[in-house]
Structure formats: structure tokens, C-alpha cells
Amino acid sequence: MNNQQKFTPSPRAIANQKYTTARMNLLLVIAMSVINIILIAAQTDTYFLFSATLPVLITQIGVIGYVETEVVAVLIVFAVIAVVLTLPYLLCWIFSKKHYGWMIAALVYFSIDTLLMVFMLLGDLSAILDILFHIWILYYLIIGVKYGHQLKTLPESVPGEPIFVNGEESTVTENAADTPALEDTPALRTAYSDDKIKVYAEATVSGHIITYRKYGKNTEELVVDGYVYAELQFKGMAKPHAMNAVVNGMQITAGYYQKNYIMVNGNIVAETVRWI
């Protein structure tokens, strides 16, 4: 028995993934805007898409002023103004992690920037890519607002919603007292310790060390206190999956869905990005 289940993300997990993607696109706008400010101030011919328009425009005005006056202070002042105009996006990105209202603020601010760009470039077919990428970012910001609101309204767990323990379906009840005590999962074996191991995520909960790792080329393991309680063998790219175990009364799930994660009693305790 490998304590493996078919992974079906909950509405909350889906909303969280969509919101995270929206925030990543907002971060991309910040990064590209700052890079473009630097490139334009350096008077290079390179320009990146996914950038806000207003900071770029202000920097271009500074370059024109510098060329005409040969006073470098003019360029510096306008470049600083451009960076300051980018800061609201950074604030929105930072604080939107906990409050989706900041995602609304980012949407409003970027919408104004988009209107400015359309007004400036109206009739210029060469700017179609800029317009399309602005629409792309607007779409994801709207998605962020939508799913950010859902995250505020969706409960952590829904009474009657299916859950899985050791591959067997159960349900979430209204009260914790209504949930029968779960039997501990027997360990499959002692966890090997050698150079074939790659740790995806690890956490210590109530004195227990929980590790989600890869062993060898094709095996993923859920390890608690040096014992393997669940394993999964696969070939090729990892698909969304989950492994379960009950240890000392704790319901533990480890797996992959957009990120590597370890969850204990329904709460995420460790999360990492899987680049490959």
C-alpha cells in the first residue's frame, strides 16, 4: 500500500493558484518597468514589454531634456520620478498577499496607465504588441480581484466536502468532535539516507520532522521522523498528486500542485517552488 490518491484540487486551492498567478504577473510589470527605466536612461535601443507606460514616458522626457540641456541632473530627476511612479505597483504586490483590496488598487492604477498608452499610441500599428500585453496584464489583474474575493469568502474546509485518508474517501464534518479518531498509518520502511535524495519540502510540527522528498530517479516519499509512510513512483514530468499518512493522530499530506507542499490537519506548513 503506497497511501497514494488521485489529486483533485479544492475550489480554495484553485482560487489560491489563480491569485498567485495574478500576483506573479503584477511582479513582472514591476520588474520590466524598472528595467526599462534603466535602459532608457542609459539611452540604449533595448525595450521590454510588460512594462507600465507612465514611468517609461517620464524617463523618455528626462532623456530628451538631458540631450537638449546636457544637464545630467535633469535626467536623474525624471528617472527618480519614474521610479516613484512604479512604487505603487510594488506596494500593491507586497500587501496584496494578505489583502486582495490591494489587487483592486493595482487594477485601477494599471487601467489608468493603459488608457494613457492607448491615447498616446492610437493609430500606431507598431504599438499593437504593447497594447496586447497591457490587455494580458489587465486580464490577470481582473482574475486576481475575482479570486482574491473568493479566497475571502471560501471556508478553509466545507462540511460534506470529500477528503481522502489513506486513499479512502471521507467527509468534513461540522464539528471536530464529530470526526472519529484516525488510525495511525503503519510505516512502510526506514527511510534511506544517501546522495540519491532530493528534499522538496520539510517542516517540524509538534516535534515531528516531516519531509517530502525524491529518492532516486522515479520515487517520491513522505517521510516522518526517519520512516517512509507513503511513496509514489512515476516517470517523466510530475503531475498533480498527493500522498497521505496519519502519524500520532496528525493527518499529513504531501505532494505537488503548482508548488511542492506539506499539509498537516488541513493547513499548509511548508511550500516550495518546483522549477523542474
C-alpha positions as CSV (number, residue, x, y, z in Angstrom):
1,M,0.0,0.0,0.0
2,N,1.6,3.3,-1.0
3,N,-1.1,5.7,0.5
4,Q,-1.5,7.5,-2.8
5,Q,-4.6,9.3,-4.0
6,K,-5.7,10.9,-7.2
7,F,-5.3,14.7,-6.6
8,T,-8.4,16.8,-7.2
9,P,-7.8,20.5,-6.1
10,S,-10.4,22.1,-4.0
11,P,-12.1,25.4,-5.0
12,R,-9.9,27.2,-2.5
13,A,-6.7,25.6,-3.9
14,I,-7.8,26.7,-7.4
15,A,-8.6,30.2,-6.2
16,N,-5.2,30.4,-4.4
17,Q,-3.4,29.3,-7.5
18,K,-5.2,31.8,-9.7
19,Y,-4.5,34.6,-7.3
20,T,-0.8,33.7,-7.0
21,T,-0.5,33.8,-10.8
22,A,-2.1,37.3,-10.9
23,R,0.4,38.5,-8.3
24,M,3.3,37.0,-10.4
25,N,2.1,39.0,-13.4
26,L,2.0,42.1,-11.3
27,L,5.6,41.5,-10.1
28,L,6.5,41.1,-13.8
29,V,5.2,44.6,-14.5
30,I,7.3,46.0,-11.7
31,A,10.5,44.3,-12.8
32,M,10.1,45.2,-16.5
33,S,9.2,48.8,-15.7
34,V,12.3,49.2,-13.6
35,I,14.5,47.6,-16.2
36,N,13.1,49.8,-18.9
37,I,13.7,52.9,-16.8
38,I,17.3,51.9,-16.5
39,L,17.7,51.0,-20.2
40,I,16.0,54.2,-21.4
41,A,18.1,56.4,-19.0
42,A,21.2,54.7,-20.4
43,Q,20.0,55.6,-23.9
44,T,20.1,52.0,-25.2
45,D,17.9,50.7,-28.0
46,T,16.6,47.8,-25.9
47,Y,13.0,47.8,-24.6
48,F,11.0,45.1,-22.8
49,L,7.3,44.5,-23.0
50,F,5.0,44.0,-19.9
51,S,6.1,47.5,-18.7
52,A,3.9,50.2,-17.3
53,T,3.7,53.2,-19.7
54,L,3.8,56.2,-17.5
55,P,7.3,55.5,-15.9
56,V,8.7,54.9,-19.3
57,L,7.2,58.1,-20.7
58,I,8.6,60.1,-17.8
59,T,12.1,58.6,-18.3
60,Q,11.9,59.4,-22.1
61,I,11.1,63.0,-21.3
62,G,14.1,63.1,-18.9
63,V,16.4,61.8,-21.7
64,I,15.1,64.5,-24.1
65,G,15.7,67.1,-21.5
66,Y,19.2,65.8,-20.9
67,V,20.0,65.8,-24.6
68,E,18.8,69.4,-25.1
69,T,20.4,70.8,-22.0
70,E,23.3,68.5,-21.4
71,V,22.5,68.7,-17.7
72,V,22.6,65.2,-16.2
73,A,20.5,66.4,-13.2
74,V,17.5,66.7,-15.4
75,L,17.8,63.0,-16.4
76,I,18.3,61.9,-12.8
77,V,15.2,63.9,-11.5
78,F,12.9,62.4,-14.2
79,A,14.3,58.9,-13.7
80,V,13.6,59.2,-9.9
81,I,10.1,60.4,-10.6
82,A,9.6,57.4,-12.9
83,V,10.8,55.0,-10.2
84,V,8.4,56.7,-7.7
85,L,5.5,56.2,-10.1
86,T,6.4,52.5,-10.1
87,L,6.4,52.2,-6.3
88,P,2.5,51.9,-6.1
89,Y,2.7,48.7,-8.0
90,L,5.3,47.4,-5.6
91,L,3.2,48.3,-2.6
92,C,0.2,46.6,-4.2
93,W,2.2,43.5,-4.8
94,I,3.5,43.3,-1.3
95,F,0.3,44.0,0.6
96,S,-2.0,42.0,-1.8
97,K,-0.5,38.8,-0.3
98,K,-2.9,39.2,2.6
99,H,-5.5,41.8,1.4
100,Y,-7.0,41.5,-2.1
101,G,-8.1,45.1,-1.9
102,W,-4.5,46.0,-3.0
103,M,-5.1,43.9,-6.1
104,I,-8.1,46.2,-6.9
105,A,-5.8,49.2,-6.4
106,A,-3.3,47.7,-8.9
107,L,-6.1,47.1,-11.4
108,V,-7.3,50.7,-11.2
109,Y,-3.7,52.1,-11.4
110,F,-2.8,49.9,-14.4
111,S,-6.1,50.6,-16.1
112,I,-5.3,54.4,-16.0
113,D,-1.8,53.5,-17.4
114,T,-3.4,51.5,-20.2
115,L,-5.8,54.3,-21.1
116,L,-2.8,56.7,-21.3
117,M,-1.0,54.3,-23.6
118,V,-4.0,53.8,-25.9
119,F,-4.5,57.6,-26.1
120,M,-0.8,58.1,-26.9
121,L,-0.4,55.3,-29.4
122,L,-3.9,55.5,-31.1
123,G,-3.4,54.7,-34.8
124,D,0.2,53.5,-34.3
125,L,0.0,49.9,-35.6
126,S,3.6,49.3,-34.5
127,A,2.4,49.6,-30.9
128,I,0.0,46.7,-31.1
129,L,2.2,44.4,-29.1
130,D,2.3,46.9,-26.2
131,I,-1.5,47.1,-26.3
132,L,-1.9,43.3,-26.3
133,F,0.5,42.9,-23.4
134,H,-1.3,45.6,-21.4
135,I,-4.6,43.7,-22.1
136,W,-2.8,40.5,-20.9
137,I,-1.9,42.1,-17.6
138,L,-5.3,43.7,-17.2
139,Y,-6.9,40.2,-17.6
140,Y,-4.7,38.7,-14.9
141,L,-5.4,41.6,-12.5
142,I,-9.1,41.1,-13.0
143,I,-8.6,37.4,-12.4
144,G,-6.7,38.4,-9.2
145,V,-9.5,40.5,-8.0
146,K,-12.1,37.8,-8.7
147,Y,-10.2,35.0,-7.0
148,G,-8.9,37.2,-4.2
149,H,-12.6,37.9,-3.3
150,Q,-13.3,34.2,-3.5
151,L,-10.4,33.4,-1.0
152,K,-12.0,35.8,1.5
153,T,-15.4,34.1,1.2
154,L,-14.5,30.4,0.7
155,P,-14.1,28.5,4.0
156,E,-10.9,26.6,4.8
157,S,-13.0,23.4,4.6
158,V,-16.5,22.8,3.6
159,P,-18.8,20.5,5.6
160,G,-19.7,17.5,3.4
161,E,-16.7,18.1,1.1
162,P,-14.9,14.9,0.2
163,I,-11.5,14.4,1.7
164,F,-9.2,11.4,1.4
165,V,-7.4,9.5,4.2
166,N,-5.1,6.7,3.0
167,G,-6.9,6.6,-0.3
168,E,-10.3,6.2,1.3
169,E,-13.0,8.9,0.9
170,S,-14.3,10.6,4.0
171,T,-16.1,13.9,4.6
172,V,-15.5,17.1,6.5
173,T,-18.0,17.4,9.4
174,E,-19.4,20.5,11.1
175,N,-17.5,20.0,14.4
176,A,-14.1,18.5,15.1
177,A,-15.7,16.4,17.9
178,D,-17.9,14.7,15.2
179,T,-14.8,13.4,13.4
180,P,-13.7,10.0,14.6
181,A,-10.1,9.5,15.6
182,L,-7.9,8.3,12.7
183,E,-5.8,5.2,13.0
184,D,-2.1,5.8,12.6
185,T,-0.6,4.6,9.3
186,P,2.0,1.8,9.5
187,A,5.4,2.8,8.3
188,L,6.5,1.2,5.0
189,R,10.2,1.1,5.9
190,T,13.1,3.0,7.4
191,A,14.0,6.0,5.2
192,Y,17.3,5.6,3.3
193,S,19.8,8.3,3.7
194,D,22.3,8.8,0.9
195,D,23.2,11.0,-2.0
196,K,20.2,9.9,-4.1
197,I,17.9,12.1,-2.1
198,K,16.4,15.5,-3.1
199,V,14.3,17.2,-0.5
200,Y,11.3,19.1,-1.9
201,A,9.9,20.5,1.3
202,E,10.4,19.9,5.1
203,A,8.7,21.1,8.3
204,T,8.7,20.3,12.0
205,V,5.2,20.0,13.6
206,S,4.7,19.1,17.2
207,G,8.2,17.7,17.4
208,H,7.8,15.5,14.3
209,I,10.1,16.1,11.3
210,I,8.1,15.8,8.1
211,T,9.9,15.6,4.8
212,Y,8.6,15.4,1.2
213,R,11.4,14.2,-0.9
214,K,12.5,12.4,-4.1
215,Y,14.6,9.2,-3.8
216,G,16.5,8.0,-6.8
217,K,15.1,8.8,-10.2
218,N,11.4,7.8,-10.0
219,T,10.3,7.7,-6.4
220,E,8.7,10.4,-4.2
221,E,8.3,9.7,-0.5
222,L,6.5,11.1,2.5
223,V,8.9,10.7,5.4
224,V,8.1,11.3,9.1
225,D,10.8,11.0,11.8
226,G,13.0,8.9,9.5
227,Y,10.3,6.5,8.4
228,V,8.6,6.3,5.0
229,Y,4.9,6.4,5.4
230,A,3.8,6.9,1.7
231,E,5.5,6.7,-1.7
232,L,4.8,7.3,-5.3
233,Q,6.6,6.1,-8.4
234,F,6.4,8.0,-11.6
235,K,8.3,8.6,-14.9
236,G,8.6,11.9,-16.7
237,M,7.2,15.3,-15.6
238,A,5.3,15.3,-12.3
239,K,1.6,15.7,-12.4
240,P,-0.6,17.0,-9.5
241,H,-0.6,14.3,-6.9
242,A,-0.8,13.8,-3.1
243,M,0.4,11.2,-0.6
244,N,-1.2,10.7,2.8
245,A,-0.4,9.4,6.2
246,V,-1.7,9.6,9.7
247,V,1.1,9.8,12.3
248,N,0.4,10.3,16.0
249,G,-3.1,11.5,15.2
250,M,-1.9,14.1,12.6
251,Q,-3.3,13.8,9.1
252,I,-0.4,14.6,6.9
253,T,-0.5,15.2,3.1
254,A,2.5,15.9,0.9
255,G,2.5,16.3,-2.9
256,Y,2.6,18.7,-5.8
257,Y,0.1,21.1,-7.2
258,Q,1.6,24.2,-8.8
259,K,4.1,24.0,-5.8
260,N,5.5,21.3,-3.6
261,Y,3.6,21.3,-0.3
262,I,3.2,19.6,3.1
263,M,-0.1,19.9,4.8
264,V,-1.0,18.9,8.4
265,N,-4.6,18.7,9.5
266,G,-5.7,20.7,6.5
267,N,-3.1,23.5,7.0
268,I,-0.1,24.2,4.7
269,V,3.0,24.0,6.8
270,A,5.6,24.0,4.0
271,E,5.6,25.1,0.4
272,T,8.3,25.4,-2.2
273,V,8.5,26.1,-6.0
274,R,9.4,23.2,-8.2
275,W,11.4,24.6,-11.1
276,I,11.9,21.4,-13.0
